[in-house]
Amino acid sequence: MPKTVEEALEIDKATNTDLWRRAINKEMAKVKIAWKTHEGFTAQQAREGKVPDLIGFQEIGCHIVFDVKMDFTRKARFVAGGHTTTAPSSMTYSSIVSRNSIRLAFLIAALNDLDIMSCDLENAYLNAPCREKIWFEGGIECGEDHGMVCIMVRSLYGLKSARAAFRSSLAQILQDIGYTSMKADPDVWLRKAAKDDGFEYYEMLFVYVDDILALSHQAKKAIKEITEFYRAKEGSVKPPEIYLGANISKMQLPDGREVWTTSPKAYVKNSLLVVERLLTEDGDGYVLKSNVKNPFPTGYKPEVDVTDELDQTLASRYMQLIGIL
């Protein structure tokens, strides 16, 4: 996996492909709206405080994170090094919908014969203005802006304020189209509605950053209202199959009614595949071996363990496994 744009392009060259280049170009075409260039000054002059318009601005580093999807499609994501900035906590806090709210949503849908539709917003953060005073020097991935002083004008993944800025922007739109945030869970949004037969109820939207779940007798229409303001990822507007890591599906009760269910089946299955692959690749470095049923013997005493600490690679592996759990 490449760590830099230069490495990615070298891999393309060595393999006689353009997979990484196309992924980079696709991402940069989308995120270019996140900044504007400041003409007439060099990055070094900006660092030395010789650019009056940038007094009070912080310089930040931006880079591309690379990944390979399950279908082997290459993915590149341009992100900001938000860990290097000092933004007040009031600008960075953003809540997310709780799992209990989602479970209640399925119960409410079953009791009131309502549809559920999901939607994943594309490059959602870029729809919100940047709430921090940030500039960066354009890298080679920025094309004609390479080496230029670039002022951040839209929220970008990695900025401390990005999630809060997007949530504020989305909240304003939801209020404008008639929704009200719940006090019990501020990421559940309610709006009065009525079915054709006069049955009155509350339409609901469940928001997990840029993943939206709509509960309504016209759920697709409710999602369409949002996608008039934000672009949805291609193919993401559909009945939910996975939400918050859980499989979502319908099952029929003995009385003939259909209800929504959640299951961790796919997540657990994929987690086991990942662990099995890691054990195969570098299992010699783990305490847990493929032929051992338990990670530690029953008499193991960690307080008297004097073995060497993990190196950087295995420490990263350990954090990966904890993250999966």
SVG drawing of the C-alpha trace seen along z (x, -y; Angstrom):
<svg xmlns="http://www.w3.org/2000/svg" viewBox="-58 -43 71 70">
<polyline fill="none" stroke="black" stroke-width="0.4" points="0.0,0.0 1.5,-3.4 2.1,-5.9 2.7,-8.9 1.6,-10.1 5.1,-9.4 5.0,-5.8 1.6,-5.3 2.8,-6.6 5.9,-4.4 3.7,-1.3 1.7,-2.2 4.9,-2.6 6.3,0.7 3.1,2.6 2.4,0.8 -1.1,-0.3 -2.8,-3.6 -5.0,-2.3 -3.6,-4.7 -3.3,-7.6 -7.0,-7.3 -8.0,-7.1 -5.9,-10.2 -7.4,-12.2 -10.9,-11.1 -10.5,-12.3 -8.7,-15.6 -11.4,-16.5 -14.0,-16.3 -12.0,-18.1 -10.6,-21.0 -13.5,-23.2 -12.1,-22.9 -9.5,-25.6 -8.6,-28.8 -5.1,-29.9 -3.5,-33.1 -1.6,-34.6 1.6,-36.7 3.2,-35.1 5.3,-32.0 4.6,-29.4 7.8,-30.5 6.7,-34.1 3.4,-33.0 5.4,-31.1 7.5,-34.2 4.3,-36.3 4.9,-38.4 1.3,-37.8 -1.0,-40.3 -4.2,-38.4 -2.9,-35.3 -2.1,-36.8 -3.8,-34.6 -3.9,-31.6 -2.3,-28.3 -0.4,-26.2 -1.5,-22.6 -0.1,-19.6 -2.4,-17.8 -1.8,-14.3 -3.6,-11.4 -4.6,-8.2 -4.7,-5.2 -6.8,-2.0 -7.9,1.0 -11.6,1.9 -13.0,5.4 -13.4,5.5 -9.8,4.4 -10.8,0.9 -8.1,-1.7 -9.3,-4.5 -7.5,-7.8 -8.8,-10.2 -7.3,-13.8 -7.2,-14.7 -5.9,-17.5 -3.5,-16.9 -6.0,-18.3 -3.9,-17.0 -1.4,-19.8 -4.0,-22.6 -5.4,-24.1 -9.1,-24.5 -11.4,-25.2 -13.5,-22.3 -16.7,-24.3 -15.9,-24.0 -15.1,-20.4 -17.8,-18.6 -20.4,-16.6 -22.8,-13.9 -23.9,-10.8 -27.1,-8.8 -27.2,-6.0 -27.6,-2.3 -30.6,-2.2 -32.3,-4.8 -31.8,-2.7 -33.2,0.4 -36.2,-1.6 -36.6,-2.9 -37.1,0.7 -39.7,1.3 -41.6,-1.9 -41.5,-0.9 -42.9,2.5 -45.7,1.2 -46.8,-1.5 -46.1,0.3 -43.5,-2.3 -40.8,-2.0 -37.1,-2.5 -34.6,-3.9 -30.9,-4.6 -28.6,-7.1 -24.9,-7.8 -23.9,-11.4 -20.9,-11.9 -18.0,-14.1 -20.4,-15.5 -17.9,-17.7 -17.2,-19.7 -20.7,-21.1 -19.8,-23.0 -17.7,-26.1 -14.3,-25.8 -14.6,-27.1 -10.9,-27.3 -8.3,-29.7 -6.1,-27.3 -3.7,-27.3 -1.5,-24.7 1.1,-24.4 -0.3,-22.5 1.4,-19.1 2.0,-17.4 -1.5,-15.9 -2.9,-19.4 -1.9,-19.8 -1.5,-23.4 -1.8,-24.5 1.4,-22.5 3.6,-24.7 0.9,-27.4 -0.5,-29.0 -3.9,-27.3 -6.5,-28.8 -9.0,-26.3 -12.6,-27.5 -14.5,-24.2 -14.4,-21.6 -12.1,-18.7 -11.7,-15.3 -9.1,-15.5 -9.9,-19.0 -10.9,-19.1 -13.9,-21.3 -15.0,-19.3 -17.6,-17.0 -19.1,-19.8 -19.2,-22.2 -21.0,-19.6 -23.5,-18.7 -24.3,-22.4 -24.9,-22.8 -27.0,-19.6 -29.0,-20.6 -29.9,-24.0 -31.2,-22.3 -33.3,-19.7 -34.8,-22.6 -35.6,-24.4 -37.6,-21.5 -39.6,-21.1 -37.7,-18.6 -37.0,-19.1 -34.2,-17.5 -35.2,-15.2 -34.1,-16.2 -33.5,-12.5 -31.2,-12.0 -30.2,-15.1 -29.4,-13.1 -33.0,-11.8 -35.1,-14.3 -38.9,-14.4 -41.5,-15.8 -45.3,-15.4 -46.8,-13.4 -50.0,-11.6 -50.7,-8.5 -53.3,-8.6 -55.9,-7.1 -55.4,-9.9 -53.2,-8.1 -50.9,-10.6 -47.4,-9.9 -43.8,-11.3 -41.5,-10.9 -38.0,-10.3 -34.5,-10.8 -31.5,-9.1 -28.2,-10.8 -24.8,-9.2 -22.5,-11.9 -23.2,-11.5 -25.2,-8.2 -29.0,-9.0 -31.8,-6.6 -35.3,-7.7 -38.4,-6.2 -41.7,-7.2 -44.6,-5.8 -42.8,-7.7 -39.2,-7.1 -37.7,-7.5 -39.4,-10.9 -37.9,-11.9 -34.4,-11.0 -34.9,-12.8 -35.6,-16.1 -32.1,-15.8 -30.4,-14.9 -31.6,-18.1 -29.0,-19.8 -26.3,-17.0 -25.2,-14.6 -25.8,-10.9 -23.2,-8.3 -24.2,-6.3 -26.4,-3.4 -26.6,-4.3 -30.3,-5.3 -32.0,-2.0 -33.5,0.0 -30.7,0.5 -28.5,3.6 -25.9,2.6 -26.1,-0.3 -23.6,-1.0 -21.8,2.2 -24.9,4.5 -26.7,6.4 -30.2,5.1 -32.9,7.3 -36.6,8.1 -38.2,11.2 -41.8,12.3 -43.6,13.0 -46.1,15.9 -49.0,13.5 -47.7,12.4 -46.3,9.0 -42.8,8.0 -40.3,6.5 -36.8,5.2 -34.0,7.1 -30.3,6.4 -27.5,8.9 -23.7,8.7 -23.2,11.7 -21.2,10.1 -19.1,8.0 -18.1,11.1 -17.5,13.2 -15.2,10.5 -13.5,10.0 -12.6,13.7 -11.3,13.6 -9.1,10.6 -7.6,12.3 -7.0,15.5 -5.2,13.7 -3.0,11.8 -2.1,15.0 -1.2,16.6 0.9,13.6 2.9,13.0 1.5,15.4 5.0,16.1 5.0,12.7 1.9,13.3 1.3,14.9 -1.8,16.4 -0.8,19.2 -3.3,20.9 -2.9,24.2 -3.6,22.7 -7.2,22.3 -6.5,19.6 -4.3,16.5 -2.6,17.1 -2.1,20.2 -4.3,20.3 -1.3,19.8 0.0,16.7 1.1,13.8 1.5,10.6 3.1,8.8 6.2,11.1 6.4,11.1 9.8,9.9 9.5,10.5 10.3,7.7 7.7,5.1 6.1,5.3 7.9,3.5 6.0,0.8 4.5,3.2 3.1,5.6 1.9,2.7 -0.1,1.5 -1.4,5.0 -2.5,5.1 -4.4,1.8 -6.0,3.1 -7.3,6.2 -8.5,4.2 -10.3,1.9 -12.0,5.0 -13.2,6.1"/>
</svg>
